[in-house]
Amino acid sequence: MLSIQSMAYFLTAALYKFVELPDFADLKAPLLDCCNNNQVKGTILLAQEGINGTIAGSSEGVHAVLAFLRSDPRFADLVHKESFSEKAPFYRLKIRLKREIVTMGVPDINPRLMAGKYVKPDEWNKLLDDPDVVVVDVRNDFEVSMGTFEGAINPKTKSFSELPEWVLRETALRNKPKVAMFCTGGIRCEKSTAFLRTQGFDEVYHLEGGILKYLETVPEAESRWEGECFVFDERVSVGQGLKPGNYELCRGCRHPISQEDKASELFVLGVSCPHCHDSKTETKKQALSERQRQIELAKRRNQVHIGARYDAKEKVDGDLD
C-alpha cells in the first residue's frame, strides 16, 4: 500500500523560532531568491524577534529552503513540522517584514527567556487529566469552533492581540495552581505563557509543537483531540495524522465553512456563506459572481486563476501559527 507521502506531491513545512535578528530586513532578499529558485511558495514573517512561516512545494525544494535557513548559525536548530497533500497549499510566495512574528502588542515579552515549560505531545494527555490544571486554547474563536481539546477554556478572541486583556480579567485562571496553554504550532503559546509569567503565574505549561505535532505523533486511539484543526493555507483544516480535513474556504469572506454551511441556502459558490451573506451588498455579490465565473472559465481552459488564493492576513493580522 502506498503511503500518503509517496502519493502526494506537495510537502508543507511549518516553522518558527524566537531568536534575535537585528538584521532581519537583510534576510528577505536572499530568502526570497532561495524560495523562488526552488519553486517554494507560502508565507514567511521576519522580525527582530525571529522567524515564523509555512512553506510548501516539492520535498526537494522545501528541504533546500530549510537547509538554506539552517546554514545561518542562528537557525541551526530550527525545528519544523511536515505534512503532505495532493493539492497546492499556496498559490504565491510572501515574505513580510513585521514588528512581531506573532502579534500580541505587548512590549518587552521575550519568549526565549520567559516562556513556560514545554510538554511533549505524548505527555499532554496526562496534563489534561491533572485536576490542578486550567487548560486554555489561545487560538481565535473561529479556530476553536472547528476543534479543540475537551474541557479547554475558549477565550473567544477575534485576534491574538486580545488575549492579554482576557488574561487580566479572567478569574478562572486563578482558581487552580497550574495553567496549560496550546495553539496550532506552538508560537502563540510561547508568547502567551511568557506573558502569564510577567503577570505572576508560576506554573505555566504549553504543548510543544502545538496541535499539529500532537495530531502527527499521538496515535488516533489515544488522541483527546475533538474535531479538526484550522491551518493557514489552502488545506484549510487537518485531522488526525495531519490528513486534510473536511473544511473549505468561503471565497467571499475567507471564513472556513463546513459541509453543513455549504448545504445552506445562504451559500453561493465563490460569493457568500452563512457567515457573510447578510453583510454583503448586491454590488459586492455581483462582483464576486463575476470573479467566480472567471475562475470556472479558467478551469475549463486548464489555466490557473490567482483569484482562488487564500491570504492568511485577512483572518489573523498576518500571523501564522
C-alpha positions, 0 to 999 in steps of 0.5 A: 500500500502506498503511503500518503507521502509517496502519493502526494506531491506537495510537502508543507513545512511549518516553522518558527523560532524566537531568536534575535535578528537585528538584521532581519530586513537583510534576510528577505532578499536572499530568502526570497531568491532561495524560495523562488529558485526552488519553486517554494511558495507560502508565507514567511514573517521576519522580525527582530524577534525571529522567524515564523512561516509555512512553506510548501512545494516539492520535498526537494525544494522545501528541504533546500529552503530549510537547509538554506535557513539552517546554514545561518548559525542562528537557525541551526536548530530550527525545528519544523513540522511536515505534512503532505497533500495532493493539492497546492497549499499556496498559490504565491510566495510572501515574505513580510517584514513585521514588528512581531512574528506573532502579534500580541502588542505587548512590549518587552515579552521575550519568549526565549527567556520567559516562556513556560515549560514545554510538554511533549505531545505524548505527555499532554494527555496526562496534563489534561487529566491533572485536576490542578490544571486550567487548560486554555486554547489561545487560538481565535474563536473561529479556530476553536469552533472547528476543534479543540481539546475537551474541557479547554477554556475558549477565550473567544478572541477575534485576534491574538492581540486580545488575549492579554486583556482576557488574561487580566480579567479572567478569574478562572485562571486563578482558581487552580495552581497550574495553567496549560496553554496550546495553539496550532504550532506552538508560537502563540503559546510561547508568547502567551505563557511568557506573558502569564509569567510577567503577570505572576503565574508560576506554573505555566505549561504549553504543548510543544509543537502545538496541535499539529505535532500532537495530531502527527505523533499521538496515535488516533486511539489515544488522541483527546483531540475533538474535531479538526484543526484550522491551518493557514493555507489552502488545506484549510483544516487537518485531522488526525495524522495531519490528513486534510480535513473536511473544511473549505474556504468561503471565497467571499469572506475567507471564513472556513465553512463546513459541509453543513454551511455549504448545504445552506441556502445562504451559500453561493459558490465563490460569493457568500456563506452563512457567515457573510451573506447578510453583510454583503451588498448586491454590488459586492455579490455581483462582483464576486459572481463575476470573479467566480465565473472567471475562475470556472472559465479558467478551469475549463481552459486548464489555466490557473486563476490567482483569484482562488488564493487564500491570504492568511492576513485577512483572518489573523493580522498576518500571523501564522501559527 
